[in-house]
Amino acid sequence: MGKIRTGRLIALLIMCAGISAAGVSLHGLLDRAHALGGPDDLDVPYVPTPESVVEKMLDMADVTGSDLVYDLGCGDGRIVITAASQRGARGVGIDLDPERIRESKENARKARVTDRVTFVRQDLYTTDLRDATVVTLYLLPSVNLELRPKLFKELKPGTRVVSHDFDMGEWAADQTVEVDGSIVYFWVMPANVSGTWEWTMPGGAGKERFVLRLEQEFQNARGTLTAGSSKTPVRDVRISGDQVSFTVDQAAGGKAAGARYEGRVNGNTIEGVIHNPDGSPEGKGWTARRDPSTMVPVDSSDELPL
Ligand SMILES: C[S@@+](CC[C@H](N)C(=O)[O-])C[C@H]1O[C@@H](n2cnc3c(N)ncnc32)[C@H](O)[C@@H]1O
């Protein structure tokens, strides 16, 4: 798995110019934890997220009573406890440090949310994340990057991810907000739309066959649509959770104009509607099916255990 151990973490912290005040305290606290005989297999030292930033993280993820929030490296449990006590959500806190798990359970008891939150002493890299609807992180840039393929492998499209202070490298945030000197990054897990999709629709001479080929980079994609013998690039491809849309230019009144295809991705099927260039529904639905062998992982890692 190539986890980052203490020595590498300290070097990383020193290298991370962007960490500023949070980085200095992360570094100092890691040293102090080790001096006190704390666990030395942590990838990130314990530094709590200020309450105002916790609020902002939950706001950005729009956490409600129907959510299951996972905090990876939960510290004293404050993020999932606040999600449960103020938003009615359920929560799971994961931490490798037994002292943090004890503290979290005690804090949950004091906040009277033990029926809605669970704290587990576990390595965040081996935690099964498939049930999460929201994932919260306050880790390190390198840990976020190492975790990223696991997020893409296990999280359902539409799952919201928020990270305190650290981004996800090439996976650009959908939204970024500054609060009290911290930055909060927000992403919505995009469906994997890569590969070759096919469908038929009534055309001039009976049924016309359509072939859509898409290449995906995180929440962006590009590709072509082949209808009969004509192949056109698709443009403005948008992927948001399980929703995908794109425009296909077509000649109309001597000008290039675009029909907008919108659909919901469900595994290897997209079902949706087509809008005319003026935005009005064309009245045609489309149901596309993907050859599963053409799908490419959005962010792959051969080392992942799940
Ligand atoms: C910076 S603190 C964040 C605490 C909390 N999420 C918050 O925002 O207030 C990081 C936490 O991650 C935990 N941690 C470090 N490496 C871990 C690992 N591999 N698996 C699980 N927890 C880990 C540490 O014990 C620490 O409590």
The ligand as an SDF file (V2000), in Angstrom:
LIG
                    3D

 27 29  0  0  0  0  0  0  0  0999 V2000
   -5.7680   16.4550   11.3910 C   0  0  0  0  0  0  0  0  0  0  0  0
   -6.6490   15.3070   12.4000 S   0  0  0  0  0  0  0  0  0  0  0  0
   -8.3280   15.5930   11.9040 C   0  0  0  0  0  0  0  0  0  0  0  0
   -9.3350   15.2960   13.0140 C   0  0  0  0  0  0  0  0  0  0  0  0
  -10.7990   15.5420   12.6350 C   0  0  0  0  0  0  0  0  0  0  0  0
  -11.1520   14.9260   11.3620 N   0  0  0  0  0  0  0  0  0  0  0  0
  -11.0760   17.0160   12.5600 C   0  0  0  0  0  0  0  0  0  0  0  0
  -11.1260   17.5290   11.4000 O   0  0  0  0  0  0  0  0  0  0  0  0
  -11.2300   17.6640   13.6010 O   0  0  0  0  0  0  0  0  0  0  0  0
   -6.2290   13.7560   11.5880 C   0  0  0  0  0  0  0  0  0  0  0  0
   -6.6430   12.5150   12.3370 C   0  0  0  0  0  0  0  0  0  0  0  0
   -6.3390   11.3870   11.5100 O   0  0  0  0  0  0  0  0  0  0  0  0
   -5.9560   10.2960   12.3310 C   0  0  0  0  0  0  0  0  0  0  0  0
   -5.1790    9.3830   11.4850 N   0  0  0  0  0  0  0  0  0  0  0  0
   -3.9200    9.5340   11.0210 C   0  0  0  0  0  0  0  0  0  0  0  0
   -3.5780    8.5030   10.2170 N   0  0  0  0  0  0  0  0  0  0  0  0
   -4.6670    7.6750   10.1520 C   0  0  0  0  0  0  0  0  0  0  0  0
   -4.9370    6.4620    9.4650 C   0  0  0  0  0  0  0  0  0  0  0  0
   -4.0560    5.8860    8.6620 N   0  0  0  0  0  0  0  0  0  0  0  0
   -6.1630    5.9100    9.6240 N   0  0  0  0  0  0  0  0  0  0  0  0
   -7.0860    6.4890   10.4280 C   0  0  0  0  0  0  0  0  0  0  0  0
   -6.8780    7.6390   11.1110 N   0  0  0  0  0  0  0  0  0  0  0  0
   -5.6820    8.2390   10.9610 C   0  0  0  0  0  0  0  0  0  0  0  0
   -5.1680   10.9530   13.4520 C   0  0  0  0  0  0  0  0  0  0  0  0
   -5.1320   10.1350   14.6080 O   0  0  0  0  0  0  0  0  0  0  0  0
   -5.9550   12.2560   13.6610 C   0  0  0  0  0  0  0  0  0  0  0  0
   -6.9190   12.1030   14.6780 O   0  0  0  0  0  0  0  0  0  0  0  0
  1  2  1  0
  2  3  1  0
  2 10  1  0
  3  4  1  0
  4  5  1  0
  5  6  1  0
  5  7  1  0
  7  8  2  0
  7  9  1  0
 10 11  1  0
 11 12  1  0
 11 26  1  0
 12 13  1  0
 13 14  1  0
 13 24  1  0
 14 15  1  0
 14 23  1  0
 15 16  2  0
 16 17  1  0
 17 18  1  0
 17 23  2  0
 18 19  1  0
 18 20  2  0
 20 21  1  0
 21 22  2  0
 22 23  1  0
 24 25  1  0
 24 26  1  0
 26 27  1  0
M  CHG  2   2   1   9  -1
M  END
$$$$
